[in-house]
Structure formats: C-alpha cells, structure tokens
Amino acid sequence: MRRTNLPAEVDQLRALLELRQGGGGGGATGATGPTGGVGATGATGPVGATGAAGSIGSTGATGPGGASGATGPSGTIGATGPAGATGAGGATGPTGAEGATGPTGPGISTTPTRLTSATTITSADTNVYANTTGGSFPITMPASPTDGETHTFTDNEFQWTTNALTIDANAGQQIEDVALTSGNFGASTLLTTQGSVTFQYDLVNTRWIQV
C-alpha cells in the first residue's frame, strides 16, 4: 500500500468547506493537526540476483603427519635362484702316509699237498700231488672258494692210468668233465691221464673250469 500524507489532505478539506459555506475573506489558518500514525510496512520486494562468486582463498598450511601404521605381514619366500658356477678346484693336498702292509693272501703254494687217500682240500691246497699207487680215491674241492681260485692236481707217481683219480665238486658246485668235450659239467670228473690238471673257480656260475 501507498503511504498517505495526512496533514496536507486535512488542510485541503478545510479550504473546500469554507468556500462552500460562502464565507468572506479567508480566516486565519488553523493550527496544524498532529502527525498521523505511520502506515503499514509495504510488501517485501523480490530477492535480488545472486552475487558473483568470491575468489578462492589461499591453500591452508599442511597439517602434521599422521602416526605410522602397523607393519604388514611378511610376503611369501621367493623361488630359489639358479646355482652359481662351480668354483675352481683347490690345490691337491700332500700324499698321505703309506698304510700298513696287509696280510699275505693264500696265493699259489709252491710246496705241494701230498695225498694218498680221500680228502676234502682247502683253499690253501693249491698244488696237490695225488699218489694213487695204493688204489683210486676221490678228492673233494673246497666248500667256499673265491672267484678265480685255482687248484692243480699232479700224477707225481704216474699211476692215474692204472688207478684213476676222482675230483668231486663240493655241494652246490659243478666241475668240468675233462674226459668229455669242453663245456660239460657235472658233480665229478675222472683223471686217467698222466700229467697235471688245473681247475679255476667261476663264482658267478658256481663251477670249476679246466684251464
């Protein structure tokens, strides 16, 4: 609403009233009436347009660093790397002291074992003189011969053609039959010719071979 100027309007109304009543010359102006009360507040105007955005303020100071976090779990062990190159060989050490001499082996006896009756010989009886003058008899080979062990039998009295000598293999063994074609093996062989016969043991095949 528009506010009204009340004192001015009141004066105008008075002047008009006097003219209508035919009054003479104008009388003195009456005293000014009191000021009217303040009119009601007018309606609020529309909201003004939004002002331009202010400039961006400067960056604030960096805050203090936070506390360190807890250590994470250990990772898995990596694969083993390739083997390094072989180092150069070390110098050869000095020759060690000579060891003690071992015991003498059975070897081939130069002293003959003289037999005139049935006997089982040992590995030490490598040179056997078999005298069959009193009659034929058997000789049995050793029970536990070593590989390559040899035994020589000799007709020192030249009696085998009359009284043959029998050579028996021990249990679990065989012996080559000298009277047959080479390669025939059995439990025994018969020596009927004057001279000497040598047998060598084949441990793998457990047999005595004429050599």
ABEGO torsion letter per residue (X at the ends): XBBBBAAAAAAAAAAAAAAAAGBBBBBBBBBBBBBBBBBBBBBBBBBBBBBBBBBBBBBBBBBBBBBBBBBBBBBBBBBBBBBBBBBBBBBBBBBBBBBBBBBBBAEBBABBBBBABBBBBBAABABBBBBAAAEBBBBBBBABBBBGBBBBBBBAAGAAAABBBBBBBBBGBBBBBAABBBGBBBABBBBABBEBBBBBBBAAAGBBBBX
